[in-house]
């Protein structure tokens, strides 16, 4: 059986935690930052756990993560 291919786009955006959950970065932090409060921008720096409803599909496109 041939090796499965990893989705490179997904591999750059997600990392696995020790327990196997997917860690992602938050959106809305790239531009138009002047109207966003400092508190909001600070909270966007933190990473978040991907929603479990998407996890099944993500595991399929990230077979070796």
Secondary structure as GFF3:
##gff-version 3
##sequence-region A 1 65
A	DSSP	alpha_helix	8	13	.	.	.	ID=ss1
A	DSSP	beta_strand	15	16	.	.	.	ID=ss2
A	DSSP	beta_strand	22	25	.	.	.	ID=ss3
A	DSSP	alpha_helix	38	45	.	.	.	ID=ss4
A	DSSP	beta_strand	47	49	.	.	.	ID=ss5
A	DSSP	alpha_helix	52	61	.	.	.	ID=ss6
###
